[in-house]
Structures are given as C-alpha cells and as structure tokens.
Amino acid sequence: MIKLEHLKQLQDNKQSFYIYFSAPACSVCEALQPKLIKLMKEEFPKLQAFPVNTSQTPEIAAQLGLYTNPSLLVFMEGNEVLRRSRVISLKEVTTQLERYYQLLFK
C-alpha cells in the first residue's frame, strides 16, 4: 500500500512505477488486475507496482484527481506518462509505454 508521502518521495527521486486503483466491489477491477500485473511483469519488469484499494485509502485517489475504478497511473522518472480510468485497454497501455520504457531501460 502506498501513502501520499511515499508517492511524493518516489516522484522527487525520479522513480519509475505504476499505481493501480481498484475497489473490492468492482468486478471489472478484479478481472483486470491479474491481467495487468502479468503484462507489467512480462513487458515492463523494472516498474514498481503499487496497488491501491480506494475503499481503504480514498484520499490517495482524490489527491491525484481519480474518482472512478479501475484507474491506472504510470510514472517514468517521477513524471506521469499514462493515465487511464474505467475502460483500460492492455494493448493501448503496452503501446503507450513501450517507447518510454525503451528509452529509459534498454
């Protein structure tokens, strides 16, 4: 679980990571999460993962301007490079992240 202070520290330290926002009552969230985790581990293994349960910590999502589940935020070198909510296409996520990832890690 990530806290607001930790998020700020990751950004200040120019880290690369993603945050997946979901809620237990969200069936789309539950279906998407294992697929997203698999994709990120296989295609973008150097990105740290931080799942956030918005039922337990709604302040993190609110601070980032996210008001729907599921949501995905990806940061490269501390900068937000991808923001997707509600309907998240894994193919689109892959396409959007490949270039950033190649430039930073390959």
Secondary structure by P-SEA (a helix, b strand, c coil): cccaaaaaaaaaacccbbbbbbccccaaaaaaaaaaaaaaaaccccbbbbbbcccccaaaaaaaccccccbbbbbccccccccccccccaaaaaaacaaaaaaccc
